[in-house]
Amino acid sequence: NHLIFDLGNTLINFNLHLASERLAKEFQMPEEEIYHYLFRSDFFVQFEKGDIGPVELVSKFNQKFDQDLTVSAFDDAFSPIFAPRTEMISLVETLVGKYELSILSNTNVLHWRYLEGNYPFLMQFDNRFYSFIMRALKPNPDIFNRVLSQTRTEPGECLFIDDLEIHVEGARRSGIDAIHFQGEEKLRDTLREKGIN
């Protein structure tokens, strides 16, 4: 059996507003304006997909807000937005060695660097698939199919867990059984029902 976990708000909580609040404070600007530009824009999607890198992202950001942030200064505000879900980490630890474990996450290069540098429990996963490396985003069927081919597993052998319904539906369209994550307790019960513990 192959268990595929989403990362953000499943294994690790995150809050994008923490990043835009830090930048807004530094620039003395409305947080909403920065949040909207940074996280609700086409170029952020391109960044998560690996079509553009940090230098291009920060340069667009600087142009828009008439700033001269370095990538490193931008990253200091942008990346520390995570908090691990300790119950989920404990749950994963009970599955290590019994199942093939993968992470499949829509994540950009800066957040990836921060996450893998700060949360060693991620190394317990057999495979870690990030959108900026895969050059595709969930719920695109392409990303699910590539996970299957790279892990040499069949859809029927996999179970996908994600907090976003749209991603769960994407996995199901690729023939993968999927659980809509709504908290640790509910997940433990659902896994037990499926004979996974």
N, CA, C and O of each residue as an XYZ file, in Angstrom:
788
protein
N       0.831     -1.217      0.000
C       0.000      0.000      0.000
C       0.867      1.269      0.000
O       1.914      1.324      0.645
N       0.411      2.262     -0.724
C       1.153      3.518     -0.884
C       0.281      4.663     -0.368
O      -0.776      4.943     -0.933
N       0.718      5.320      0.695
C      -0.043      6.438      1.258
C       0.609      7.748      0.828
O       1.807      7.958      1.020
N      -0.204      8.623      0.242
C       0.306      9.892     -0.288
C      -0.342     11.036      0.504
O      -1.561     11.203      0.491
N       0.488     11.810      1.182
C      -0.019     12.889      2.031
C       0.227     14.257      1.401
O       1.298     14.531      0.860
N      -0.788     15.099      1.486
C      -0.591     16.528      1.245
C       0.251     17.055      2.415
O       0.346     16.408      3.458
N       0.852     18.218      2.237
C       1.694     18.780      3.290
C       0.988     19.922      4.033
O       0.725     19.812      5.231
N       0.683     21.014      3.326
C       0.128     22.217      3.960
C      -1.278     22.016      4.495
O      -2.176     21.599      3.763
N      -1.467     22.315      5.777
C      -2.742     22.166      6.492
C      -3.194     20.710      6.593
O      -4.354     20.422      6.885
N      -2.253     19.803      6.346
C      -2.497     18.387      6.605
C      -1.425     17.908      7.589
O      -1.746     17.511      8.709
N      -0.164     17.945      7.180
C       0.929     17.574      8.089
C       1.478     18.781      8.846
O       1.928     18.672      9.987
N       1.430     19.924      8.185
C       1.984     21.159      8.753
C       1.007     22.297      8.457
O       0.594     22.488      7.313
N       0.643     23.047      9.494
C      -0.228     24.204      9.259
C       0.584     25.346      8.654
O       1.789     25.463      8.878
N      -0.103     26.180      7.884
C       0.591     27.370      7.391
C      -0.393     28.522      7.320
O      -1.604     28.319      7.230
N       0.142     29.731      7.361
C      -0.686     30.927      7.287
C       0.030     31.965      6.420
O       0.966     32.630      6.862
N      -0.434     32.084      5.179
C       0.197     33.011      4.221
C       0.164     34.456      4.714
O       1.030     35.263      4.377
N      -0.864     34.769      5.525
C      -0.993     36.148      6.012
C       0.188     36.561      6.897
O       0.497     37.748      7.005
N       0.844     35.591      7.524
C       2.024     35.935      8.336
C       3.082     36.596      7.466
O       3.744     37.542      7.892
N       3.239     36.093      6.247
C       4.238     36.650      5.323
C       3.830     38.056      4.879
O       4.630     38.990      4.938
N       2.584     38.198      4.436
C       2.163     39.520      3.940
C       2.107     40.545      5.074
O       2.328     41.734      4.847
N       1.811     40.084      6.300
C       1.801     41.021      7.446
C       3.212     41.546      7.727
O       3.396     42.736      7.984
N       4.208     40.651      7.677
C       5.595     41.102      7.916
C       6.033     42.126      6.874
O       6.635     43.151      7.195
N       5.712     41.820      5.612
C       6.120     42.726      4.524
C       5.370     44.051      4.615
O       5.941     45.114      4.369
N       4.090     43.984      4.967
C       3.275     45.203      5.067
C       3.809     46.107      6.176
O       3.839     47.331      6.049
N       4.231     45.465      7.269
C       4.759     46.234      8.402
C       6.061     46.927      7.991
O       6.291     48.094      8.307
N       6.891     46.186      7.289
C       8.179     46.738      6.858
C       7.992     47.899      5.875
O       8.719     48.891      5.922
N       7.008     47.755      4.988
C       6.797     48.784      3.963
C       5.788     49.852      4.395
O       5.569     50.840      3.695
N       5.177     49.627      5.568
C       4.094     50.510      6.044
C       3.017     50.660      4.969
O       2.711     51.754      4.493
N       2.467     49.513      4.618
C       1.427     49.460      3.573
C       0.304     48.562      4.039
O       0.476     47.789      4.982
N      -0.864     48.655      3.381
C      -1.966     47.752      3.754
C      -1.606     46.292      3.448
O      -1.179     45.952      2.345
N      -1.792     45.453      4.456
C      -1.466     44.027      4.314
C      -2.249     43.379      3.170
O      -1.721     42.559      2.419
N      -3.504     43.763      3.059
C      -4.407     43.169      2.055
C      -3.843     43.322      0.631
O      -3.934     42.416     -0.197
N      -3.265     44.487      0.385
C      -2.725     44.785     -0.951
C      -1.559     43.836     -1.278
O      -1.455     43.306     -2.385
N      -0.701     43.643     -0.291
C       0.457     42.761     -0.487
C       0.000     41.316     -0.610
O       0.453     40.587     -1.492
N      -0.898     40.905      0.277
C      -1.408     39.524      0.244
C      -2.004     39.226     -1.126
O      -1.698     38.206     -1.744
N      -2.849     40.124     -1.583
C      -3.553     39.902     -2.841
C      -2.577     39.800     -4.014
O      -2.695     38.928     -4.875
N      -1.621     40.707     -4.017
C      -0.661     40.718     -5.123
C       0.237     39.478     -5.089
O       0.532     38.873     -6.120
N       0.659     39.122     -3.882
C       1.628     38.041     -3.740
C       1.001     36.658     -3.902
O       1.560     35.803     -4.590
N      -0.144     36.432     -3.283
C      -0.675     35.063     -3.211
C      -1.895     34.805     -4.090
O      -2.336     33.664     -4.226
N      -2.431     35.851     -4.676
C      -3.622     35.636     -5.506
C      -3.342     36.006     -6.964
O      -4.248     36.358     -7.720
N      -2.063     35.916     -7.338
C      -1.683     36.369     -8.680
C      -1.268     35.190     -9.551
O      -0.938     34.115     -9.051
N      -1.290     35.409    -10.848
C      -0.850     34.374    -11.793
C       0.617     34.033    -11.569
O       1.018     32.874    -11.678
N       1.415     35.054    -11.252
C       2.840     34.756    -11.149
C       3.159     33.934     -9.902
O       4.180     33.248     -9.866
N       2.294     33.991     -8.870
C       2.516     33.112     -7.717
C       2.256     31.653     -8.126
O       2.961     30.741     -7.695
N       1.244     31.456     -8.955
C       0.966     30.115     -9.499
C       2.179     29.640    -10.301
O       2.582     28.482    -10.191
N       2.759     30.531    -11.104
C       3.958     30.182    -11.894
C       5.130     29.819    -10.978
O       5.932     28.939    -11.291
N       5.209     30.514     -9.845
C       6.284     30.262     -8.875
C       6.109     28.879     -8.237
O       7.069     28.122     -8.093
N       4.870     28.569     -7.858
C       4.582     27.258     -7.242
C       4.808     26.127     -8.251
O       5.116     24.993     -7.885
N       4.647     26.469     -9.515
C       4.786     25.470    -10.572
C       6.226     25.373    -11.076
O       6.546     24.524    -11.909
N       7.087     26.249    -10.565
C       8.487     26.210    -10.967
C       8.761     26.862    -12.308
O       9.852     26.707    -12.856
N       7.784     27.595    -12.851
C       8.004     28.272    -14.139
C       8.859     29.525    -13.971
O       9.572     29.928    -14.890
N       8.783     30.137    -12.787
C       9.697     31.249    -12.489
C      10.377     30.958    -11.154
O       9.845     30.206    -10.338
N      11.544     31.546    -10.928
C      12.301     31.300     -9.696
C      12.203     32.483     -8.750
O      11.547     33.479     -9.057
N      12.866     32.373     -7.581
C      12.803     33.426     -6.559
C      13.276     34.794     -7.062
O      12.703     35.819     -6.692
N      14.316     34.816     -7.900
C      14.851     36.110     -8.361
C      13.779     36.873     -9.133
O      13.578     38.072     -8.937
N      13.097     36.146    -10.016
C      12.048     36.784    -10.822
C      10.863     37.207     -9.951
O      10.304     38.289    -10.133
N      10.489     36.346     -9.006
C       9.375     36.665     -8.101
C       9.674     37.945     -7.327
O       8.843     38.852     -7.270
N      10.866     38.013     -6.730
C      11.216     39.161     -5.883
C      11.360     40.425     -6.731
O      11.023     41.522     -6.284
N      11.860     40.264     -7.950
C      12.011     41.437     -8.808
C      10.632     41.994     -9.211
O      10.453     43.211     -9.255
N       9.671     41.125     -9.501
C       8.307     41.591     -9.804
C       7.700     42.283     -8.582
O       7.034     43.312     -8.691
N       7.952     41.686     -7.421
C       7.434     42.235     -6.170
C       8.026     43.626     -5.909
O       7.309     44.568     -5.569
N       9.343     43.731     -6.075
C      10.017     45.025     -5.876
C       9.492     46.100     -6.823
O       9.277     47.244     -6.424
N       9.290     45.713     -8.083
C       8.767     46.668     -9.081
C       7.403     47.180     -8.661
O       7.131     48.380     -8.677
N       6.558     46.238     -8.285
C       5.178     46.584     -7.944
C       5.128     47.563     -6.766
O       4.371     48.533     -6.789
N       5.945     47.298     -5.733
C       5.842     48.095     -4.511
C       6.992     49.099     -4.352
O       7.160     49.715     -3.300
N       7.766     49.240     -5.413
C       8.862     50.206     -5.414
C       9.799     49.967     -4.225
O      10.096     50.877     -3.450
N      10.258     48.708     -4.105
C      11.163     48.319     -3.020
C      12.455     47.770     -3.624
O      12.564     47.591     -4.837
N      13.430     47.506     -2.752
C      14.652     46.887     -3.271
C      15.091     45.730     -2.380
O      16.264     45.615     -2.026
N      14.153     44.893     -2.031
C      14.447     43.729     -1.194
C      15.363     42.746     -1.926
O      15.229     42.537     -3.132
N      16.288     42.150     -1.185
C      17.063     41.033     -1.745
C      16.207     39.775     -1.617
O      15.231     39.751     -0.868
N      16.581     38.740     -2.351
C      15.847     37.468     -2.241
C      15.914     36.967     -0.800
O      14.935     36.447     -0.266
N      17.075     37.129     -0.184
C      17.261     36.641      1.183
C      16.366     37.398      2.185
O      15.768     36.782      3.067
N      16.278     38.706      2.051
C      15.420     39.502      2.953
C      13.942     39.172      2.708
O      13.150     39.083      3.646
N      13.593     38.995      1.441
C      12.216     38.610      1.106
C      11.903     37.256      1.742
O      10.844     37.076      2.344
N      12.828     36.310      1.607
C      12.641     34.953      2.125
C      12.455     34.953      3.645
O      11.673     34.166      4.178
N      13.179     35.841      4.341
C      13.056     35.927      5.807
C      11.629     36.283      6.234
O      11.167     35.859      7.293
N      10.943     37.059      5.409
C       9.552     37.416      5.711
C       8.583     36.360      5.167
O       7.533     36.096      5.752
N       8.961     35.773      4.046
C       8.056     34.928      3.259
C       7.931     33.492      3.790
O       6.854     32.899      3.728
N       9.029     32.937      4.307
C       9.034     31.497      4.582
C       8.655     31.041      5.988
O       8.089     29.956      6.120
N       8.936     31.809      7.054
C       8.566     31.284      8.384
C       7.066     31.444      8.668
O       6.656     32.313      9.437
N       6.265     30.595      8.035
C       4.797     30.716      8.168
C       4.180     29.376      8.585
O       2.966     29.189      8.502
N       5.040     28.441      9.036
C       4.569     27.073      9.255
C       4.553     26.679     10.729
O       5.304     27.223     11.539
N       3.688     25.725     11.061
C       3.656     25.134     12.404
C       3.258     23.671     12.245
O       2.204     23.375     11.682
N       4.093     22.751     12.737
C       3.794     21.333     12.534
C       2.565     20.879     13.334
O       2.291     21.407     14.411
N       1.847     19.920     12.810
C       0.709     19.318     13.513
C       1.254     18.073     14.209
O       1.445     17.033     13.579
N       1.502     18.190     15.517
C       2.222     17.115     16.214
C       1.482     15.776     16.167
O       2.113     14.723     16.079
N       0.143     15.812     16.226
C      -0.605     14.538     16.182
C      -0.443     13.837     14.847
O      -0.395     12.609     14.777
N      -0.359     14.630     13.791
C      -0.173     14.034     12.464
C       1.226     13.444     12.332
O       1.415     12.397     11.712
N       2.199     14.125     12.921
C       3.573     13.628     12.863
C       3.653     12.287     13.601
O       4.307     11.353     13.137
N       2.973     12.202     14.764
C       2.937     10.928     15.509
C       2.260      9.843     14.685
O       2.704      8.695     14.666
N       1.174     10.217     14.000
C       0.462      9.237     13.169
C       1.382      8.709     12.067
O       1.452      7.503     11.830
N       2.081      9.617     11.401
C       2.991      9.208     10.323
C       4.047      8.250     10.878
O       4.396      7.257     10.241
N       4.547      8.565     12.073
C       5.596      7.712     12.650
C       5.132      6.276     12.862
O       5.939      5.348     12.811
N       3.823      6.087     13.103
C       3.306      4.719     13.273
C       3.199      3.987     11.926
O       3.061      2.764     11.891
N       3.264      4.734     10.830
C       3.103      4.122      9.491
C       4.446      3.851      8.802
O       4.524      3.080      7.846
N       5.509      4.511      9.314
C       6.839      4.368      8.696
C       7.264      2.898      8.700
O       7.181      2.215      9.720
N       7.718      2.430      7.543
C       8.194      1.048      7.459
C       7.101      0.044      7.127
O       7.390     -1.056      6.656
N       5.834      0.420      7.370
C       4.730     -0.508      7.063
C       4.164     -0.248      5.673
O       3.665     -1.158      5.011
N       4.251      1.024      5.238
C       3.668      1.427      3.953
C       4.682      2.289      3.217
O       5.576      2.878      3.825
N       4.531      2.353      1.909
C       5.307      3.359      1.174
C       4.641      4.707      1.453
O       3.430      4.852      1.289
N       5.434      5.686      1.873
C       4.877      6.988      2.247
C       5.425      8.069      1.329
O       6.634      8.173      1.122
N       4.511      8.879      0.778
C       4.923      9.988     -0.086
C       4.269     11.278      0.366
O       3.205     11.275      0.986
N       4.931     12.385      0.041
C       4.323     13.711      0.181
C       4.078     14.224     -1.226
O       4.930     14.088     -2.104
N       2.907     14.815     -1.436
C       2.613     15.479     -2.712
C       2.063     16.854     -2.384
O       0.957     16.987     -1.860
N       2.853     17.880     -2.700
C       2.513     19.221     -2.227
C       2.687     20.273     -3.311
O       3.662     20.257     -4.062
N       1.724     21.189     -3.379
C       1.896     22.398     -4.197
C       2.771     23.349     -3.383
O       2.283     24.062     -2.506
N       4.054     23.351     -3.680
C       5.023     24.109     -2.872
C       6.080     24.729     -3.770
O       6.508     24.128     -4.756
N       6.495     25.941     -3.416
C       7.541     26.627     -4.183
C       8.919     26.355     -3.572
O       9.035     25.785     -2.488
N       9.947     26.774     -4.289
C      11.327     26.452     -3.903
C      11.720     27.071     -2.553
O      12.450     26.441     -1.787
N      11.256     28.288     -2.246
C      11.631     28.919     -0.978
C      11.003     28.189      0.199
O      11.668     27.927      1.200
N       9.715     27.858      0.077
C       9.038     27.132      1.161
C       9.602     25.722      1.307
O       9.735     25.212      2.420
N       9.931     25.099      0.186
C      10.538     23.756      0.222
C      11.841     23.786      1.024
O      12.066     22.947      1.897
N      12.684     24.756      0.717
C      13.975     24.885      1.402
C      13.768     25.064      2.912
O      14.450     24.447      3.730
N      12.815     25.918      3.249
C      12.534     26.199      4.659
C      11.995     24.947      5.352
O      12.451     24.583      6.436
N      11.026     24.298      4.721
C      10.385     23.118      5.330
C      11.387     21.992      5.550
O      11.467     21.419      6.637
N      12.147     21.682      4.506
C      13.082     20.554      4.638
C      14.238     20.901      5.582
O      14.840     20.007      6.177
N      14.545     22.182      5.719
C      15.594     22.590      6.645
C      15.148     22.606      8.099
O      15.976     22.495      9.003
N      13.839     22.745      8.334
C      13.345     22.915      9.702
C      12.542     21.749     10.260
O      12.362     21.645     11.474
N      12.064     20.882      9.399
C      11.208     19.785      9.869
C      11.776     18.434      9.440
O      11.392     17.889      8.405
N      12.704     17.896     10.254
C      13.381     16.652      9.879
C      12.438     15.468      9.714
O      12.794     14.496      9.048
N      11.236     15.523     10.307
C      10.319     14.380     10.165
C       9.959     14.129      8.696
O       9.550     13.025      8.338
N      10.112     15.154      7.844
C       9.790     14.983      6.414
C      10.701     13.946      5.762
O      10.333     13.318      4.770
N      11.893     13.775      6.332
C      12.853     12.821      5.759
C      12.397     11.376      5.953
O      12.953     10.464      5.342
N      11.386     11.163      6.800
C      10.887      9.793      7.008
C      10.046      9.308      5.834
O       9.758      8.117      5.716
N       9.655     10.236      4.970
C       8.856      9.843      3.796
C       9.771      9.243      2.734
O      10.888      9.712      2.512
N       9.271      8.196      2.086
C      10.069      7.542      1.046
C      10.243      8.445     -0.166
O      11.292      8.445     -0.809
N       9.192      9.222     -0.473
C       9.241     10.112     -1.642
C       8.625     11.451     -1.255
O       7.656     11.513     -0.499
N       9.212     12.525     -1.793
C       8.646     13.855     -1.547
C       8.509     14.551     -2.901
O       9.498     14.893     -3.549
N       7.259     14.747     -3.304
C       6.976     15.345     -4.617
C       6.464     16.769     -4.411
O       5.446     16.991     -3.755
N       7.192     17.729     -4.985
C       6.810     19.131     -4.851
C       6.493     19.702     -6.229
O       7.167     19.401     -7.214
N       5.460     20.527     -6.274
C       4.971     21.032     -7.567
C       6.051     21.780     -8.355
O       6.100     21.679     -9.581
N       6.927     22.537     -7.655
C       7.907     23.333     -8.405
C       8.936     22.434     -9.105
O       9.550     22.839    -10.091
N       9.118     21.215     -8.589
C      10.024     20.264     -9.240
C       9.267     19.478    -10.318
O       9.804     19.196    -11.389
N       8.014     19.132    -10.014
C       7.187     18.332    -10.939
C       6.694     19.174    -12.120
O       6.268     18.640    -13.144
N       6.760     20.502    -11.959
C       6.265     21.427    -12.983
C       4.774     21.222    -13.267
O       4.316     21.379    -14.398
N       4.036     20.870    -12.223
C       2.579     20.709    -12.336
C       1.985     20.917    -10.949
O       2.654     20.724     -9.934
N       0.718     21.312    -10.926
C       0.042     21.575     -9.654
C      -1.139     20.631     -9.483
O      -1.815     20.290    -10.454
N      -1.389     20.207     -8.232
C      -2.659     19.541     -7.959
C      -3.753     20.563     -8.246
O      -3.519     21.750     -8.018
N      -4.919     20.182     -8.725
C      -5.413     18.827     -8.981
C      -5.178     18.329    -10.409
O      -5.888     17.423    -10.847
N      -4.227     18.874    -11.143
C      -3.946     18.429    -12.510
C      -3.639     16.921    -12.524
O      -2.771     16.467    -11.779
N      -4.341     16.141    -13.363
C      -4.117     14.688    -13.378
C      -2.661     14.318    -13.675
O      -2.183     13.263    -13.259
N      -1.966     15.196    -14.396
C      -0.578     14.950    -14.760
C       0.298     14.686    -13.530
O       1.158     13.806    -13.547
N       0.066     15.463    -12.461
C       0.919     15.331    -11.271
C       0.667     13.988    -10.582
O       1.600     13.356    -10.086
N      -0.598     13.557    -10.555
C      -0.920     12.258     -9.937
C      -0.337     11.114    -10.768
O       0.222     10.159    -10.229
N      -0.479     11.230    -12.090
C       0.038     10.164    -12.956
C       1.550     10.037    -12.849
O       2.097      8.936    -12.915
N       2.220     11.167    -12.683
C       3.681     11.109    -12.569
C       4.126     10.519    -11.235
O       5.143      9.830    -11.163
N       3.361     10.792    -10.185
C       3.661     10.159     -8.886
C       3.526      8.642     -9.016
O       4.358      7.888     -8.512
N       2.464      8.207     -9.700
C       2.258      6.761     -9.899
C       3.415      6.157    -10.681
O       3.948      5.111    -10.310
N       3.803      6.827    -11.772
C       4.854      6.227    -12.606
C       6.211      6.271    -11.896
O       6.995      5.329    -12.005
N       6.491      7.360    -11.170
C       7.798      7.445    -10.504
C       7.923      6.506     -9.305
O       9.029      6.134     -8.914
N       6.776      6.122     -8.720
C       6.840      5.198     -7.569
C       6.479      3.778     -8.024
O       6.449      2.844     -7.224
N       6.208      3.639     -9.323
C       5.810      2.340     -9.894
C       4.668      1.709     -9.105
O       4.697      0.519     -8.790
N       3.665      2.524     -8.792
C       2.491      1.970     -8.104
C       1.258      2.154     -8.975
O       1.190      3.064     -9.801
N       0.284      1.270     -8.775
C      -0.994      1.341     -9.487
C      -1.944      2.221     -8.682
O      -1.826      2.300     -7.459
N      -2.897      2.893     -9.366
C      -3.860      3.729     -8.633
C      -4.560      2.959     -7.501
O      -4.795      3.506     -6.423
N      -4.882      1.706     -7.754
C      -5.598      0.894     -6.760
C      -4.790      0.573     -5.514
O      -5.347      0.135     -4.507
N      -3.483      0.787     -5.574
C      -2.625      0.510     -4.403
C      -2.433      1.757     -3.547
O      -1.797      1.703     -2.494
N      -2.991      2.890     -4.006
C      -2.675      4.172     -3.356
C      -3.862      4.736     -2.586
O      -5.024      4.462     -2.886
N      -3.520      5.530     -1.589
C      -4.519      6.303     -0.857
C      -3.945      7.705     -0.687
O      -2.817      7.867     -0.223
N      -4.724      8.716     -1.063
C      -4.266     10.108     -1.033
C      -5.045     10.872      0.035
O      -6.259     10.704      0.157
N      -4.353     11.709      0.807
C      -4.977     12.452      1.913
C      -4.662     13.938      1.739
O      -3.496     14.328      1.694
N      -5.711     14.766      1.641
C      -5.516     16.202      1.380
C      -6.655     16.972      2.036
O      -7.779     16.477      2.130
N      -6.350     18.204      2.495
C      -7.395     19.004      3.153
C      -8.288     19.724      2.153
O      -9.311     20.283      2.548
N      -7.933     19.731      0.862
C      -8.750     20.443     -0.123
C      -9.543     19.458     -0.972
O      -8.994     18.579     -1.636
N     -10.850     19.645     -0.921
C     -11.789     18.780     -1.652
C     -11.430     18.677     -3.139
O     -11.521     17.603     -3.735
N     -11.020     19.811     -3.730
C     -10.720     19.836     -5.170
C      -9.527     18.925     -5.505
O      -9.479     18.335     -6.584
N      -8.573     18.815     -4.582
C      -7.425     17.930     -4.798
C      -7.826     16.467     -4.619
O      -7.353     15.584     -5.335
N      -8.703     16.234     -3.653
C      -9.224     14.886     -3.407
C      -9.950     14.392     -4.659
O      -9.784     13.246     -5.079
N     -10.754     15.273     -5.243
C     -11.486     14.904     -6.476
C     -10.515     14.638     -7.617
O     -10.723     13.721     -8.412
N      -9.447     15.441     -7.701
C      -8.423     15.251     -8.735
C      -7.788     13.872     -8.641
O      -7.585     13.197     -9.650
N      -7.475     13.460     -7.405
C      -6.873     12.132     -7.200
C      -7.856     11.042     -7.623
O      -7.484     10.074     -8.286
N      -9.110     11.216     -7.230
C     -10.126     10.197     -7.576
C     -10.305     10.084     -9.087
O     -10.548      8.998     -9.612
N     -10.183     11.211     -9.779
C     -10.300     11.162    -11.250
C      -9.161     10.365    -11.869
O      -9.287      9.843    -12.976
N      -8.028     10.275    -11.132
C      -6.908      9.462    -11.620
C      -7.000      8.024    -11.114
O      -6.072      7.233    -11.282
N      -8.136      7.699    -10.490
C      -8.349      6.326    -10.026
C      -7.774      6.037     -8.650
O      -7.726      4.883     -8.223
N      -7.335      7.087     -7.950
C      -6.721      6.908     -6.622
C      -7.774      7.147     -5.540
O      -8.467      8.164     -5.556
N      -7.891      6.213     -4.609
C      -8.783      6.407     -3.470
C      -8.254      7.591     -2.665
O      -7.042      7.748     -2.513
N      -9.162      8.429     -2.147
C      -8.692      9.647     -1.470
C      -9.573      9.991     -0.282
O     -10.774      9.722     -0.274
N      -8.948     10.591      0.718
C      -9.646     11.019      1.934
C      -9.541     12.533      2.031
O      -8.463     13.106      1.874
N     -10.678     13.171      2.293
C     -10.675     14.616      2.560
C     -10.288     14.798      4.031
O     -11.049     14.440      4.929
N      -9.101     15.357      4.265
C      -8.585     15.492      5.630
C      -9.373     16.541      6.405
O      -9.458     17.700      5.999
N      -9.955     16.111      7.539
C     -10.688     17.055      8.392
C     -10.305     16.831      9.855
O     -11.159     16.772     10.739
N      -9.010     16.710     10.079
C      -8.541     16.533     11.455
C      -8.015     15.124     11.707
O      -8.403     14.153     11.057
N      -7.110     15.063     12.686
C      -6.402     13.817     12.983
C      -7.336     12.689     13.395
O      -7.226     11.564     12.909
N      -8.256     13.008     14.295
C      -9.113     11.950     14.872
C      -9.937     11.262     13.795
O     -10.020     10.036     13.725
N     -10.540     12.095     12.963
C     -11.379     11.567     11.877
C     -10.531     10.736     10.910
O     -10.969      9.695     10.419
N      -9.315     11.212     10.646
C      -8.429     10.492      9.732
C      -8.057      9.124     10.305
O      -8.077      8.123      9.590
N      -7.717      9.084     11.598
C      -7.373      7.799     12.232
C      -8.520      6.801     12.071
O      -8.302      5.634     11.744
N      -9.756      7.284     12.308
C     -10.931      6.404     12.181
C     -11.070      5.888     10.751
O     -11.300      4.699     10.528
N     -10.927      6.806      9.778
C     -11.093      6.416      8.367
C      -9.998      5.429      7.953
O     -10.265      4.464      7.237
N      -8.779      5.675      8.401
C      -7.677      4.748      8.066
C      -7.965      3.379      8.671
O      -7.753      2.352      8.027
N      -8.450      3.369      9.917
C      -8.773      2.100     10.594
C      -9.829      1.338      9.786
O      -9.717      0.131      9.574
N     -10.851      2.066      9.343
C     -11.913      1.437      8.537
C     -11.340      0.808      7.274
O     -11.843     -0.206      6.789
N     -10.277      1.421      6.743
C      -9.663      0.898      5.515
C      -8.578     -0.147      5.827
O      -7.875     -0.615      4.930
N      -8.459     -0.493      7.090
C      -7.495     -1.523      7.493
C      -6.063     -1.033      7.553
O      -5.120     -1.819      7.466
N      -5.907      0.292      7.705
C      -4.545      0.864      7.769
C      -4.304      1.373      9.191
O      -4.981      2.292      9.653
N      -3.338      0.771      9.875
C      -2.998      1.291     11.217
C      -1.614      0.787     11.638
O      -1.145      1.108     12.730
